[in-house]
Every structure is written in structure tokens, then in C-alpha cells.
Amino acid sequence: MKTSLPALLQATLVAASLSVFPYAAHALDEQPSECKGDQVWIEFLNHKRCYSVGDKAPDPYIRDELALRDWQKRKLPAPHDNAQWVQASDHYLMVNRENCVIIEIWDTRGHKID
């Protein structure tokens, strides 16, 4: 059976679009208003979702340049060993510097989010 180039190209484009569709649909599923009281909405590049304590935050949050050095002025407790404070939207996250797992979430008024 002989397949023409346009038909082959069309089939390839359809297959490629179907393989990406689940990711696009997932990105539209979650909205900031759906975050629970103990969650924070984080938008990082094309990743947008609610995060809780124990979740892995986006990797850049473990970079030194994002660490909050003035955490005392922001009414935050000292970060745990091998952790740092970062700001994500209108919240502060204490993240583990090795795996970027969220240890604590605080609001900008200095209250821990439980």
C-alpha cells in the first residue's frame, strides 16, 4: 500500500496533537479559587496549581538567589537545617534545599497556614 506524503504528514500531526491534549486539559483543570485553606497557588512558567505542605515545589525555589535573607523582618521562624524561605505569590514557603519539598506555608502577615 502506497501512502502519500500529505496523508502521512496529516496523520503525524493528528497523533502529535492527541499526545499533547491530556497535558493541556490538565493545565485547565485547577484554578486558584479551588485551593483549600492550607494550600497556596503557585504560577511558575506554564505550571499552575495548588501546593500543600509535603508537595514538591518548582525546582528554582531551592536556588540561593530566591532565598529570603530577611525572614526575621517578615515574622517568620528560622528555617530548618538545609531549608530556606522563599516567596511564592502572596505566601512564604519553607522548602527543603535538597528536594524542594514544602515544609511550611505562611501568609504575608506572618501567620502559619495549617
N, C-alpha and C positions, 0 to 999 in steps of 0.2 A: 504494500500500500504506500502510495506516494503522498506526502504531506507538504502543502505549500508553505513557504516561509511566512506569509501573513497569518495563516491559521496557527502555525507553531508559535509565533510571537504573541498572538492573542491568547492562546492557552497559557503561555508562560505568565503573562500579565494578570490573568484571572487567578491563577494559582498563587502568585505573589501577593495579590491584594487580599485573598482569603486567609493567608497565613498571618497577615498583619492585623486583620479585623478584630480578633479577640483582645489584642492589646489596646486598640483604640476604644473598644467598648468598655474595657475595664477602667480606663482613664476617665470615662464619663460617669461611672457608677457612683463614686464617692464625692460628696460635696461638703464644704466647710460646716454647713448647718447640721450635718449628720454626726459630727464629732461629739462624743459623750463628754461629761463634765471632767473626766480625768484624762482627756486626750487633747492634743494640740494639732492644729492644721499646719502642715509644712508644704510649701511650694518650692521645689528645687528643680531647676531646669524643666523637664517635662514630667517630673514625678510630683504628683499632688495627692496627699492622703492624710488621714488622721493617724497620729502616732501616740502610743502609750508607753508607760514605763515597761521596760523589757524588750521593746521593739528596737530594731537596728535602724538608727537614723542614717541619712545620707553620709557617705564617707568623708566629704570635705569637713564635716563638723569635728573631726579629730585633728585638723591642721592647727599648728601653733598660732598662725595669724588670725584665726577665728576665736581663739580663747579669750574670755573676758578676764582681764587682769584686775579690774576694779570691782570684783564681786562683792567686797565688803560694802562699798557705797550703794550697791543695788540691794542691800539687805539679804544677801544670800549666804548660806553657811559655807565653810571651807570645803572645797572639792575633796572627794575621797582620794586616796592614793591612786595614782595612774588614771585620774579623771580630770575633766576640765568643764567649766561653764561656757556655754555658747548661747547666743540669742537666735531664736527662730521665730520669726513673726513677732507677736507680742508676748512671747513666753521665753523663759530661760530653761535650758536643758543641761543637766549634768550628764555628760557622756563618758563612757569608758574609752580611754585613748587607744586601747588595743583593738577593740572590735566595734566601737561606735554604738554600743547598746546604751539606751537611755536608762539612767539610774534614778533621776528625779526630774520632775517638771515643776516650775514655779511661775507664777504670773509676774507681771512687771511691777506690781505693788508690794512684792516681797512675801507673797503667800504661797505655801506649798499646795500643789494640786494633787489631791488624793483620789 
